[in-house]
Amino acid sequence: MTPRVEPHNARSLGSQMDDRNLLQAIEKMRDVLLSVSTGGDRIEAVNSVYKASYQSIDYELRTRGIANNVPFSDLWDWHARWSSGDLPSYRSRRTFVSELLDPMLRAIRDRIAGVASPEVEPRDWPKVDRTMTEARGRLAAARTEEQFQAVGLLCREALISLAQAVYVPERHPSLDGVAPSSTDAKRMLESYCAKEMEGAVNKVARAHARAAVELAVELQHKRTAEFRAATLCTEATASVINVIAIASGRRDPEAA
Protein backbone atom coordinates (compact mmCIF):
# COMPACT_ATOMS: atom_id res chain seq x y z
CA MET A 1 0.00 0.00 0.00
CA THR A 2 1.27 3.47 -0.81
CA PRO A 3 1.31 6.25 1.77
CA ARG A 4 -1.89 8.22 1.97
CA VAL A 5 -2.00 11.86 0.90
CA GLU A 6 -2.53 13.99 3.99
CA PRO A 7 -5.58 16.23 3.84
CA HIS A 8 -5.20 20.00 4.01
CA ASN A 9 -7.97 22.12 5.42
CA ALA A 10 -8.90 25.59 4.31
CA ARG A 11 -6.23 27.15 6.53
CA SER A 12 -3.54 25.37 4.55
CA LEU A 13 -4.49 27.61 1.61
CA GLY A 14 -2.71 30.45 3.40
CA SER A 15 0.55 29.26 1.82
CA GLN A 16 1.75 27.60 5.01
CA MET A 17 3.62 24.73 3.39
CA ASP A 18 7.35 25.28 3.12
CA ASP A 19 9.22 23.86 0.13
CA ARG A 20 10.10 20.60 1.86
CA ASN A 21 6.51 19.93 2.89
CA LEU A 22 5.33 20.78 -0.62
CA LEU A 23 7.88 18.38 -2.08
CA GLN A 24 6.59 15.61 0.19
CA ALA A 25 2.98 16.39 -0.73
CA ILE A 26 3.75 16.19 -4.46
CA GLU A 27 5.62 12.92 -3.96
CA LYS A 28 2.60 11.49 -2.11
CA MET A 29 0.31 12.69 -4.90
CA ARG A 30 2.55 10.88 -7.39
CA ASP A 31 2.41 7.71 -5.27
CA VAL A 32 -1.39 7.75 -5.20
CA LEU A 33 -1.67 8.36 -8.95
CA LEU A 34 0.58 5.38 -9.54
CA SER A 35 -1.06 3.17 -6.93
CA VAL A 36 -4.64 3.49 -8.15
CA SER A 37 -3.59 2.89 -11.77
CA THR A 38 -1.36 -0.13 -11.12
CA GLY A 39 -3.47 -2.40 -8.97
CA GLY A 40 -2.92 -0.74 -5.59
CA ASP A 41 -5.32 1.51 -3.72
CA ARG A 42 -8.96 1.71 -4.75
CA ILE A 43 -10.07 5.15 -5.90
CA GLU A 44 -13.06 5.10 -3.55
CA ALA A 45 -10.74 4.74 -0.58
CA VAL A 46 -8.37 7.63 -1.34
CA ASN A 47 -10.17 10.06 -3.63
CA SER A 48 -11.59 12.49 -1.08
CA VAL A 49 -8.21 12.99 0.58
CA TYR A 50 -6.47 13.19 -2.80
CA LYS A 51 -8.84 15.94 -4.00
CA ALA A 52 -8.25 18.04 -0.88
CA SER A 53 -4.50 17.65 -1.16
CA TYR A 54 -4.57 18.46 -4.88
CA GLN A 55 -6.19 21.83 -4.19
CA SER A 56 -3.57 22.71 -1.58
CA ILE A 57 -0.71 21.64 -3.84
CA ASP A 58 -2.15 23.59 -6.76
CA TYR A 59 -2.36 26.73 -4.64
CA GLU A 60 1.14 26.37 -3.25
CA LEU A 61 2.61 25.86 -6.72
CA ARG A 62 0.86 28.96 -8.04
CA THR A 63 2.19 31.09 -5.16
CA ARG A 64 5.69 30.04 -6.27
CA GLY A 65 5.08 30.69 -9.97
CA ILE A 66 5.32 26.99 -10.84
CA ALA A 67 2.77 25.51 -13.24
CA ASN A 68 0.80 22.50 -12.05
CA ASN A 69 1.21 19.97 -14.85
CA VAL A 70 -1.28 17.50 -13.35
CA PRO A 71 -4.77 18.05 -14.84
CA PHE A 72 -6.42 15.39 -12.64
CA SER A 73 -8.01 17.11 -9.64
CA ASP A 74 -10.17 13.99 -9.20
CA LEU A 75 -8.87 10.44 -9.41
CA TRP A 76 -11.81 9.44 -11.59
CA ASP A 77 -10.46 11.88 -14.19
CA TRP A 78 -7.15 10.02 -14.02
CA HIS A 79 -9.04 6.72 -14.33
CA ALA A 80 -10.70 7.93 -17.53
CA ARG A 81 -7.31 8.97 -18.90
CA TRP A 82 -5.44 5.73 -18.26
CA SER A 83 -8.44 3.71 -19.47
CA SER A 84 -8.65 5.57 -22.77
CA GLY A 85 -6.46 3.08 -24.60
CA ASP A 86 -2.98 4.52 -25.01
CA LEU A 87 -1.75 3.69 -21.49
CA PRO A 88 -2.42 -0.05 -21.48
CA SER A 89 0.48 -1.20 -19.29
CA TYR A 90 1.59 -0.35 -15.76
CA ARG A 91 4.91 0.76 -17.22
CA SER A 92 3.26 3.21 -19.61
CA ARG A 93 1.28 4.71 -16.73
CA ARG A 94 4.39 5.07 -14.56
CA THR A 95 6.18 6.81 -17.42
CA PHE A 96 3.23 9.14 -18.04
CA VAL A 97 2.99 10.14 -14.35
CA SER A 98 6.74 10.70 -14.13
CA GLU A 99 6.71 12.97 -17.16
CA LEU A 100 3.93 15.04 -15.58
CA LEU A 101 5.43 15.41 -12.11
CA ASP A 102 9.20 15.38 -12.64
CA PRO A 103 9.42 19.03 -13.78
CA MET A 104 7.46 20.16 -10.71
CA LEU A 105 9.54 18.04 -8.36
CA ARG A 106 12.75 19.28 -9.96
CA ALA A 107 11.66 22.91 -9.57
CA ILE A 108 10.91 22.45 -5.87
CA ARG A 109 14.17 20.56 -5.23
CA ASP A 110 16.06 23.38 -6.94
CA ARG A 111 14.35 25.89 -4.64
CA ILE A 112 15.35 23.86 -1.60
CA ALA A 113 18.94 23.68 -2.83
CA GLY A 114 18.97 27.39 -3.66
CA VAL A 115 19.57 26.68 -7.33
CA ALA A 116 17.92 28.88 -9.93
CA SER A 117 15.85 26.77 -12.30
CA PRO A 118 13.92 27.74 -15.41
CA GLU A 119 10.24 28.34 -14.85
CA VAL A 120 8.05 25.35 -15.60
CA GLU A 121 6.13 26.46 -18.67
CA PRO A 122 2.35 26.15 -18.61
CA ARG A 123 0.45 24.46 -21.38
CA ASP A 124 0.20 26.64 -24.49
CA TRP A 125 -1.37 26.85 -27.94
CA PRO A 126 0.61 23.94 -29.45
CA LYS A 127 -0.70 21.79 -26.60
CA VAL A 128 -4.26 22.91 -27.38
CA ASP A 129 -3.83 21.95 -31.01
CA ARG A 130 -2.27 18.57 -30.24
CA THR A 131 -4.98 17.69 -27.74
CA MET A 132 -7.78 18.52 -30.17
CA THR A 133 -6.10 16.47 -32.88
CA GLU A 134 -5.97 13.57 -30.44
CA ALA A 135 -9.62 14.08 -29.45
CA ARG A 136 -10.78 13.95 -33.06
CA GLY A 137 -8.72 10.83 -33.68
CA ARG A 138 -10.20 9.15 -30.62
CA LEU A 139 -13.70 10.16 -31.68
CA ALA A 140 -13.23 8.60 -35.11
CA ALA A 141 -12.11 5.31 -33.56
CA ALA A 142 -14.43 5.23 -30.53
CA ARG A 143 -16.91 2.37 -30.22
CA THR A 144 -17.50 1.89 -26.47
CA GLU A 145 -18.77 4.08 -23.65
CA GLU A 146 -15.30 4.27 -22.14
CA GLN A 147 -13.79 5.42 -25.42
CA PHE A 148 -16.42 8.14 -25.82
CA GLN A 149 -15.77 9.21 -22.21
CA ALA A 150 -12.09 9.55 -23.09
CA VAL A 151 -13.04 12.04 -25.82
CA GLY A 152 -14.70 14.17 -23.13
CA LEU A 153 -11.56 14.06 -21.00
CA LEU A 154 -9.41 15.19 -23.92
CA CYS A 155 -11.82 18.03 -24.69
CA ARG A 156 -11.61 19.14 -21.06
CA GLU A 157 -7.81 19.00 -21.18
CA ALA A 158 -7.86 21.09 -24.36
CA LEU A 159 -10.02 23.74 -22.68
CA ILE A 160 -7.75 23.79 -19.64
CA SER A 161 -4.72 24.27 -21.90
CA LEU A 162 -6.57 26.99 -23.80
CA ALA A 163 -7.37 28.83 -20.58
CA GLN A 164 -3.78 28.54 -19.39
CA ALA A 165 -2.55 29.93 -22.72
CA VAL A 166 -4.57 33.17 -22.55
CA TYR A 167 -5.42 33.82 -18.89
CA VAL A 168 -3.34 36.41 -17.03
CA PRO A 169 -4.46 36.87 -13.40
CA GLU A 170 -3.42 40.52 -13.23
CA ARG A 171 -5.34 41.39 -16.41
CA HIS A 172 -8.33 39.06 -16.05
CA PRO A 173 -9.80 39.33 -12.53
CA SER A 174 -12.21 36.61 -11.54
CA LEU A 175 -15.85 37.59 -12.01
CA ASP A 176 -16.97 36.09 -8.70
CA GLY A 177 -13.91 37.04 -6.65
CA VAL A 178 -12.65 33.44 -6.42
CA ALA A 179 -9.13 33.02 -7.79
CA PRO A 180 -9.24 30.17 -10.32
CA SER A 181 -6.95 27.21 -9.91
CA SER A 182 -4.65 26.29 -12.78
CA THR A 183 -7.24 23.75 -14.00
CA ASP A 184 -10.36 25.91 -13.55
CA ALA A 185 -10.99 26.46 -17.26
CA LYS A 186 -14.50 27.81 -16.72
CA ARG A 187 -13.47 30.72 -14.47
CA MET A 188 -10.35 31.53 -16.48
CA LEU A 189 -12.16 31.61 -19.82
CA GLU A 190 -15.10 33.60 -18.45
CA SER A 191 -12.69 36.16 -16.98
CA TYR A 192 -10.76 36.34 -20.24
CA CYS A 193 -13.90 36.90 -22.32
CA ALA A 194 -15.19 39.55 -19.91
CA LYS A 195 -12.01 41.58 -20.31
CA GLU A 196 -11.13 41.02 -23.97
CA MET A 197 -14.57 41.10 -25.60
CA GLU A 198 -17.19 43.83 -25.58
CA GLY A 199 -20.96 44.01 -25.30
CA ALA A 200 -23.17 41.15 -26.45
CA VAL A 201 -20.19 39.27 -27.89
CA ASN A 202 -18.73 39.02 -24.40
CA LYS A 203 -21.94 37.55 -22.97
CA VAL A 204 -22.33 35.01 -25.77
CA ALA A 205 -18.66 33.97 -25.69
CA ARG A 206 -18.73 33.47 -21.92
CA ALA A 207 -21.87 31.34 -22.14
CA HIS A 208 -20.37 29.35 -25.00
CA ALA A 209 -17.15 28.66 -23.09
CA ARG A 210 -19.06 27.70 -19.95
CA ALA A 211 -21.29 25.30 -21.91
CA ALA A 212 -18.31 23.64 -23.60
CA VAL A 213 -16.60 22.99 -20.26
CA GLU A 214 -19.80 21.58 -18.79
CA LEU A 215 -20.32 19.33 -21.82
CA ALA A 216 -16.79 17.94 -21.51
CA VAL A 217 -17.13 17.28 -17.79
CA GLU A 218 -20.54 15.62 -18.24
CA LEU A 219 -19.31 13.43 -21.09
CA GLN A 220 -16.23 12.15 -19.30
CA HIS A 221 -18.38 11.02 -16.35
CA LYS A 222 -21.34 9.76 -18.38
CA ARG A 223 -21.68 6.00 -18.05
CA THR A 224 -23.81 5.86 -21.20
CA ALA A 225 -21.58 8.08 -23.34
CA GLU A 226 -22.22 7.67 -27.06
CA PHE A 227 -21.27 9.06 -30.45
CA ARG A 228 -23.62 12.03 -30.64
CA ALA A 229 -22.69 13.35 -27.20
CA ALA A 230 -18.98 12.93 -27.93
CA THR A 231 -19.31 14.64 -31.32
CA LEU A 232 -21.27 17.55 -29.84
CA CYS A 233 -18.65 17.95 -27.12
CA THR A 234 -15.80 17.91 -29.65
CA GLU A 235 -17.40 20.49 -31.91
CA ALA A 236 -18.32 22.77 -29.00
CA THR A 237 -14.75 22.60 -27.72
CA ALA A 238 -13.30 23.35 -31.15
CA SER A 239 -15.69 26.29 -31.53
CA VAL A 240 -14.60 27.82 -28.21
CA ILE A 241 -10.96 27.40 -29.19
CA ASN A 242 -11.63 29.22 -32.47
CA VAL A 243 -13.51 32.04 -30.72
CA ILE A 244 -10.67 32.59 -28.25
CA ALA A 245 -8.09 32.30 -31.02
CA ILE A 246 -9.87 35.08 -32.94
CA ALA A 247 -10.16 37.26 -29.83
CA SER A 248 -6.48 36.78 -28.98
CA GLY A 249 -5.34 37.73 -32.47
CA ARG A 250 -4.11 34.30 -33.51
CA ARG A 251 -6.37 34.36 -36.58
CA ASP A 252 -5.28 37.83 -37.69
CA PRO A 253 -3.67 37.86 -41.18
CA GLU A 254 -0.36 39.16 -39.83
CA ALA A 255 -0.26 36.28 -37.31
CA ALA A 256 -0.51 33.66 -40.06
Order of alpha helices (4+ residues) and beta strands (2+ residues): alpha-alpha-alpha-alpha-alpha-alpha-alpha-alpha-alpha
